[in-house]
Amino acid sequence: MLRSLLAAVALTGGAQAQGILGDLRPQFEKYIKDFDKVYASAQEKEARFQAFSKNYNYILEENAKGHSYEVGLNHFTDMSTSEFGMTHFGMQKPAAGKLWGDLPYLGQHKVGNASVPSSVDWSTKGAVTPVKNQAQCGSCWAFSSTGSLEGAWAIATGKLISISEQQLVDCASKFGEQGCNGGAMDSAFQYAETVAMCTEDSYAYAAKDGICKATSCTTGIPAGGVVGFKDVTASDEQALMSAVAQQPVSVAIEADQMTFQAYKSGVLTGTCGTTLDHGVLAVGYGTEDGKDYWLVKNSWGPTWGVNGYVKILRGKAGSGECGIKMNPSYPVVKGSEEGIVLI
């Protein structure tokens, strides 16, 4: 990884960084202390400093432009964009016509006649677990999947249970998942339909591929608890709002821009495309300072963004900001005690 970082610095602004090294040494030392950074060697520290210098100046320049969002220092400021992308995404787009594999298709989400609320936030309604951290493992697909499962199960049964991402990383290879090398939410739900889903506490996240241990865990969602899925009409603003008003929804976005890596607060707008590479969870929507947004739970830990969340511009036509309206979907679950089917 250090070799990749050194190459990235050389290709993307090493000369520029060399010109500002003296100016930013104090800021870098403070950054190391504030974020508890430990580097294995002087060579690594120097490479991290050059990446930090480039990113630090980018932050200053972006915040001076008066955007509706702010970027800032976080645990990723000492990583180049290319290095960060190699370890913190992992979304793989399914083949055409196989968006959800063989999981029972229960039809498209239907928008009811009643108007949707002006704002929704499932994280304040007991349907969203605390922000998790995928670390340097391309398992975003697993976190998006467990998030939508957790939300659906909580709404159906009244019980919020943190579900194991490591189970998906270790055990879902027969469904096309590749652990830390990437995967897709469709295959994760297909796997979840066939087995009991383990609790997070009994099958803890390790941020690396491992041997499947699902037979010795504590059940969070019993086998048969996941009964199918519904997709949401692509590029349909009202349909996605209606779905998110009902429950948290798995979505895919493009997140490979520096602005996303350094996002701190506000409504993110005009900075990303539609090449989907990251699975996240839409948990609500609202309006801030006159700008409509989608509230999205990320899997990069609570120190990133707004306590682990990002507000992405809502209202953009077509695929939406960062492609958020391209492939939204959610699982349908059965409440084991009450017999409730969430549809």
N, C-alpha and C positions, 0 to 999 in steps of 0.2 A: 504493500500500500504506500509506503514511503517513496518507493521508486516511481509510482504513478503520480504522487503529489509533486515530486521534483520535476517530472516531465511536464506536468500541467503548468507549473509555474514558469518553466522555461518557454513554453509555447504561448502563454497567455498573459504575458506582462512582466516577466522577470526583470527586464530593464527598467520598467516603470517603478517596480517595487524597490530596486536598488537605489533609486533616486530619493526615496523617502524613508529609508531604513532608520536613520538617526532621529528623525522627528517622532517616530511612533514606538520607539523602544519602551518608554515609560507606560504608554497605553497598553502595550502587549504584556508587560510584566503585571500590570493591574488585572488584565484579562485572565492571565494564568491563575492568579490568586482568587479572583471572583468566581471563576468557573472550575476551580480545583483541577487544573490541567497538569498532567504529568507526562513528560516526554522521555523516551528511552535513551536518547543520545543528543549530543550537541548538534549533529547533522539534522536530526528530525526537528529539533527546536527551531533551527534556522529555516527549514522548509516551511514549518508551520507559521513562522513569523512573516515570511514572504506572502503566503496565502492570506494571513490576517491583514497585512498592510493593504493589499489590493481590495479586500472586502471592506475594510474600515473606510477607505476613501470612497468606495461605491456607496456605502451607507450615508456618508456626509453629503455626497452629490445628490442622491435620490431624495433625501429628506428636505433638501433646499428647493425642490421643484414644486412643493405645495400640493402633493397628491392627497387623495382621500384616505391614504394609509401611511403608516410609518414602517420603516425597517430599522433593525437595531442589532446589537451584539447578542449572540446566543452561543450554545455549545458548538455550533457548526461554523463559526466565523473563522476558525483556523483551518478550514477545509476548502479546497478548490471546488468549483461547481462540478467538474467532471468526476472528481473523487467522491463527492457527496452523492452524485447520481448513481455511482456504481454500487452503493451500499444502502440507500434509503428509499428505493422505489420497489419495483418487483411486480407491477401489474402486467399481466400478459393478456392480450386480447384474444378471446376464443375465436375459433374458425367461424366463417360465415354460416349462419343457419344453426349454429350450436351454442348460442349465447348462454344457455343454461343446461347444456348437456341433455341428459335423459330425465332430469327432475320433472315431475308432473307439472305441466303447464296449465294453470288455472285461469287463463285469460288475462287480458290487459286490465290494469287498474282503471276502475270506472269513476269518473268525476260525478259526484252527486249534485242534486239541484241546489242544496243549501250552499251559501257562500262560505268560503274558508275564513278562518280567523285572520286578522291583520298581522299577527305575529304568533310564532310557536317556538317553544324551547323545551324539548324533551329532557334536557339535562337537568332541568329544575322540577321535573315531574316524576322522578324516580324510575326512569326508563333508560338511563345511560350510566354506565360504570365510569369510574375515574379514568382520566387520560392515561394511556399505556405508552410504552416505548419499544418500538421494534428494534432499536439499536442498529448495528451495522449488519443487518440481515434483510434481504429483499422479500420480506414477508408482509408487506402492506395489505395484500389480498386477504391474508388470514385475519388481520385486525378489523378490516372492513366487514368481513363475514361474521365474526363473533359479535361485533357491535350491533349489526342488524338482528342477529339471533337473540342477543340479550334484550334488545328493545322489544321485539315481538313477544318474547316469552314473558317479560315483565308486564306488558300491557294485557296479555291474555290471562295470566295467573295471579298478578299482583306481587310476584316475587322477582326481584332483580338479582340475577346470579351471574357472576363473572365467569365467562366460558374460556376454555384453554385454547390459545392460539398454537401452543406447542404441539397439541394433538394434531392439528391440521398440518403443521410443518412436518411432523414425523410420520403421520399415518395415511395421508391422502394421496400418495404417489400413484396408486392404481387409477386415480381419477384425473391424472395428468398434471397434478401439482408437482412443483420442483423445489419445495422447501424454501431455503434462503436464496435460491436462484430464480424465484418468481412463481407466480401462479395466477389464478383467476377466481373471482367470487363464485362464478357459476359452478365450477368443479367442487368448491368448498361446500356449497349447499347440497350438491349431489351426494357428496360423502356424508354430510350430516343427516341426510334422510335415511341412511342405511344403518346408522349406529347410534349409541348413546353418546352425547357430548359431555366431556369431562369438565369439572370445575377448574378454575384457574388455580386455586389453592392446592388441589391434589395433583395437578399436572402443570407445574410452573414453567414459565417461559425461559428458555436458555439462550435465545438469539443465535442458535446454530442447529444444524440438522442432527437428528438423533434417531435412536431405535424406538419404534412405536411401543408405548406402554399403556395404551388405552384400556386394556383388560384389568388393570389394577388401580384404576382411579375412582374417584367419587363422581357419581352421575349428577350432572347439572340439568341437562335436558334429556329425558329418556328416549330410547329408540322408538321411532314412530312419532315423536313430538314435532318433527318437521314434516309437513304433508305436501308441500309444493311451493310454488312461487307465483308471483305476478310481476310482470314488467310494467314500466310506465312509458307511455308514448314519448318517443324521442322528440326533443325540441319543442315540447308542449309545456309552457310555463305553468298554466293552470293545473294540468295533470300532476306535475311534480309537486306543486304547492299542496294539492289535495292529498297526495300520497304521504308527504312529510307531515301534514296535519294529522294523519292517521297513525304514523309510526316512523321511527328512524329508517332511513333508506340507504342502501349501498349505492355509491356512485363512483365513477372513475373520472380522473382529471389529469391534465398535464401540469406537472409540478417541477419541471426541470430548469426553471429560471432562477437566477440569483435573488430576485425579489421575493420569490416564495421561500427560498432557503433562509433569507434574513427577515422575513415578515415578523412584525411586532404587534401592530394594532391597526384599527381602521378597516375600511372596506376596500379590499384588493380589486383593482380594476385595470384593464388594458395592459396586462403584463404577461399573459400566457396564451398558448395556442390550444389546439385540439388534438394533439398527438398524445393519446392517453397513456400514462405510464405509472399512475399512482392510484391505489384504491383507498377511499376514505368513507366517512359516514356523514350524511346530511341529517342533522338532528333538529333543525328548525329554520326559521327565517324571520326577518324583521326589517326595520329601517333605522339607519343611524345618520344623523346630520343630513337628512334629505335623500340619502342613497339607500335603495333597497338591497338586501343581502341575503345570501344563504348562510346559515350557521353550520359549519363543518367541523367535526371532530377528527383530528389528525392522530397519527401514531408515532410522533417524534418526541414524546415526553411533555410534561407540563411547563417546562421552561421555554418552550418554543411558542411563538405567537401569543395569543391571549389565553394564557393558562392551558395551552395545548390546542386551542381552537383557532380557526381562521374564518373571517367573514368575507365571502366571495360575492362580487357584484351579482345582483339578481335583476332580471329584466332585459338582459342582452338578448337580441334576437338569435334565431338559429340554434346552434349547439350550446350557446350560453358561454359565460366566462369560464375559461380553462376547460371547456368541453363538458361541463357538469351535467348538461341535459342530454348527453348522447346515449348513455346506457344505464339509466337508473332502474333498480329492481329491488324487490324485498321478498323475504321468505314468508310463507304462511305456516303458522304453527297451531298445534292443538294443545289447549290447556289440560293437563292430565287430571287435575282434581275437579275442575268445574266443567270439563267437557266443552270448553269454549273453542270455537274455531275462529281465528282472527282473519277476516277477509276484507 
